[in-house]
Amino acid sequence: MKKENYFWKTSEQLLKIYKVILITLFLTSPSFAELVKPNNGIEPYQVVKIQLRSLKQNDNPKKDNGIEQTWEFAHPNNQKNTGPLDRFKTMIKGKSYVMLLNHLDHKVVEIKSDDLTALFEVTVLDRDKVYYKFKWAVEKYIKEGPLKDCWLTTMVSSPMPLGSSI
C-alpha cells in the first residue's frame, strides 16, 4: 500500500511539473501568427519571397495573415498610398491582386538591382491555374528610424495574364 501511495503521489507531482513546463513553453514561445518584421539583414529577394509565401497561405495561421505580413514589408510611401491596413486588405482582395491570395506557385527573377533598389519579375500560378506576371520593386529605406537600411516594397505592378497552365 505504501508503494502504491508513493506512486500516485509521485505521478501527481510529475503531472504538476509537466503542466508548469507546458504553460511556460506556451507563454514564452513566439506565436505562429507572429509576423516577420523588416530588418537590415533581409535582402531584397527575401523580402519578395516572404511576401509571396505569406500570400500563398493567406489565412494561415489566421485570417489575412499573409496580407498583414505583406503590409509589414510595404515601404512607408507605399503604405501612405494604399493604407490604412483595412484599405490595403480590400485592395489585395480586389480584382487586381486577388490572384496572389492562396496561389499555387510563384517564381521570382531579379531583373536589376543596385545599392538602393531592386526590381523583380514575379510569375504567379493562381488557384484557377492561370499564370500572371508582375513587376515587384523594393527599395532600401534610408531615413533614420527603425526601418533604416531595411528593404521594403515600393511597387507591385498590375498583373499581366499569361494564360492557363492546362
ABEGO torsion letter per residue (X at the ends): XAAAAAAAAAAAAAAAAAAAAAAAAAAABBBAABBBBBBAABBAAAAAAAAAAAAABAAOABBGAAAAAAAAABBAAAAAAAOBAAAAAAAAABAAAAAABGBABBBBBBABBBAABBBBBBBBBBAAGBBBBBBBBBBBBABBEAABGBBBBABBBBBBBAEBAX
